[in-house]
Amino acid sequence: MKKKIEKESAAGIENRYNIRDALVKKAKGYKSKDEVREYVIDEDGTERLIKIKRTEYEIHPDMAALRLLFEEEKGNDKQELTDYELSKTKERLLKELLILSEETAKVKNL
């Protein structure tokens, strides 16, 4: 009589995730289930299931994965402005700088 042990992961290794989905899952944390089946092979060669052990456990959120997601989001926040919008923003900032420097000069003269 031989013993055969088979392990299956209910998490679904065969399911293909893209990298971002896997990263989000790891950053949030998830629950996983494992199943171990023990079979006995009789003298006549037939397999007979004798034991099933199911384990459920929680994978805690991963900070490194979370950090990668934040960095990715920060990189996507960049705005692309047209040349006209850039020139208008530049003019506005220069005017504000001029006003601040004039106010600073008045304060120093008092």
C-alpha positions as CSV (number, residue, x, y, z in Angstrom):
1,M,0.0,0.0,0.0
2,K,1.5,3.3,-1.1
3,K,0.6,6.8,0.0
4,K,0.2,9.7,-2.5
5,I,-0.2,13.3,-1.4
6,E,-1.5,16.0,-3.7
7,K,-1.6,19.7,-2.9
8,E,-3.9,22.2,-4.6
9,S,-4.0,25.9,-4.1
10,A,-7.4,27.4,-4.2
11,A,-5.8,30.8,-4.7
12,G,-5.6,29.9,-8.4
13,I,-2.0,29.7,-9.5
14,E,-3.3,28.7,-12.9
15,N,-5.3,32.0,-13.2
16,R,-3.2,34.5,-15.0
17,Y,-3.2,38.0,-13.5
18,N,-1.4,40.9,-15.1
19,I,1.3,42.4,-13.0
20,R,-0.7,45.4,-11.7
21,D,-3.6,43.3,-10.5
22,A,-1.2,41.0,-8.6
23,L,0.5,44.1,-7.1
24,V,-2.8,45.6,-6.0
25,K,-3.8,42.3,-4.5
26,K,-0.6,42.0,-2.5
27,A,-0.8,45.7,-1.4
28,K,-4.3,45.2,-0.1
29,G,-3.8,41.7,1.4
30,Y,-5.9,38.7,0.7
31,K,-7.2,35.4,2.1
32,S,-5.8,32.1,0.7
33,K,-7.0,28.6,0.9
34,D,-4.9,25.5,0.5
35,E,-6.1,21.9,0.2
36,V,-4.0,18.8,0.7
37,R,-5.4,15.5,-0.4
38,E,-4.0,12.2,0.8
39,Y,-4.6,9.1,-1.3
40,V,-3.8,5.4,-0.7
41,I,-3.0,3.1,-3.6
42,D,-4.3,-0.3,-2.9
43,E,-2.7,-3.6,-4.0
44,D,-4.9,-3.7,-7.1
45,G,-3.6,-0.2,-8.1
46,T,-6.8,1.9,-7.4
47,E,-6.5,5.2,-5.6
48,R,-8.6,5.8,-2.6
49,L,-9.0,9.2,-0.9
50,I,-8.3,9.0,2.8
51,K,-7.8,12.5,4.0
52,I,-8.5,16.1,2.9
53,K,-6.9,18.9,4.9
54,R,-8.1,22.4,4.2
55,T,-6.2,25.5,5.5
56,E,-7.4,29.1,5.2
57,Y,-5.0,31.9,6.1
58,E,-4.8,35.6,5.6
59,I,-1.9,37.3,3.8
60,H,-1.4,40.7,5.3
61,P,-0.9,43.9,3.2
62,D,2.6,44.3,1.9
63,M,4.1,47.8,2.3
64,A,6.6,47.4,-0.5
65,A,3.8,46.7,-3.0
66,L,1.8,49.6,-1.6
67,R,4.9,51.9,-2.0
68,L,5.3,50.8,-5.6
69,L,1.6,51.6,-6.3
70,F,1.9,55.1,-4.8
71,E,5.0,55.8,-6.8
72,E,3.2,54.7,-10.0
73,E,0.2,57.0,-9.2
74,K,2.5,59.9,-8.4
75,G,4.1,59.4,-11.9
76,N,0.7,59.5,-13.6
77,D,-0.3,62.8,-12.0
78,K,2.0,64.8,-14.2
79,Q,0.0,67.2,-16.4
80,E,1.0,68.0,-19.9
81,L,0.4,71.6,-20.6
82,T,0.4,73.2,-24.0
83,D,2.9,75.9,-24.9
84,Y,0.2,78.6,-24.5
85,E,-0.7,77.3,-21.0
86,L,2.9,77.2,-20.0
87,S,3.5,80.8,-21.1
88,K,0.4,82.0,-19.3
89,T,1.5,80.2,-16.1
90,K,5.0,81.7,-16.4
91,E,3.6,85.2,-16.8
92,R,1.3,84.7,-13.8
93,L,4.1,83.5,-11.6
94,L,6.4,86.3,-12.7
95,K,3.7,88.9,-11.8
96,E,3.2,87.2,-8.4
97,L,7.0,87.3,-7.8
98,L,7.1,91.0,-8.7
99,I,4.3,91.8,-6.3
100,L,6.0,89.8,-3.5
101,S,9.4,91.6,-4.1
102,E,7.7,95.0,-4.0
103,E,5.9,94.2,-0.8
104,T,9.2,93.0,0.7
105,A,10.9,96.2,-0.3
106,K,8.2,98.3,1.4
107,V,8.5,96.3,4.6
108,K,12.3,96.8,4.6
109,N,11.9,100.6,4.1
110,L,9.6,100.9,7.2
